[in-house]
Amino acid sequence: MQITHLNMNLKGDSAGIIDPELEGKLDIAEAERMIRVALLCTNMSPTLRPNMSEVVKMLQGETEIKQSISDPSVYGDDLHFKAT
């Protein structure tokens, strides 16, 4: 996943990171919720990451998803994602 994809999601345009073949088979709002929670869980600052009970509530739609997602571009070129 490239930083540009993360930036798209932060601006509300998740269409660029959801597989087009899933169109009509996927609840877009649910997919966006999962993406936003995943970004919170991988925040560079451990204190900004939700605990598991918060994650479950956010995924179930019982709790608002925090808006404190850090913009990945603030980390410059030091933030790279690699498949293992």
N, C-alpha and C positions, 0 to 999 in steps of 0.2 A: 504494500500500500504506500502510495507516495503522499508527501505532505500536501500536494495540491488537492488530493482527494479529501484529506482531512479539512482543509480550508473550505472546500465546497460545502461540506457538511455543516461547518460552523456558520456558514452564511445561509443555511436553509435549503441548499440545492443538493439533495441526496441522490437525484436521478443518475448522476455520474458514477456512483459507486454501487448501485443495485443492479444486479444482472438483468438485462433486458428480457431474457428468456423467462423470467419469473413474472412478467407482466400478466396480470389477471389471476395469478395463482398466489399472490402475496399481498398481505395487508400492508400497504405502504406506511401507514402511521405506526404500525407495530415494528416494522423494519427500522424506521427512523428512531423510534424509542430505543431499540436495541443498540443502534449505532451510537446514540448520545450517551447511553449508560456505559457502553464499552469505552468511549473516550474518557468518561469520568474515571473509570476503573484503571485506566492506563495513564492518568495524569502524572506528570513528572514530579509533582509534589505529593508525597504520601499523605500529608494532612488534608489534602483536597479530595482524596479518594473516598468513596462511600464504603461503609462496612457491608457485610453480606446481607444483613436484614434490610438495610436501605435499598440495596440492589434488587432484592426480591420484590419489595414494595413498588419500586420504580417500574420494574418489568411488568408487574401485574396491573399497573395503572392506578395503584392506591395512593401513590405519593408523586408530587410534582418532581420532575427531573431538575436537579440543580442547574443553574445557569452559569456556574463558575468554571466552565470548561476553558482551559488556557488555550490561547492561540498557539499552535505548534510552531509557527514561524518565529516566535520570540526566542526559540532555542537555536536558530540558525541552522547551519549544516551539520551540527553535532547530532541531530536527531534523525536516525535512519532506521528503517524497518527492513529486516532481512528474513527470508524464509529459512527455517532450520529443518 
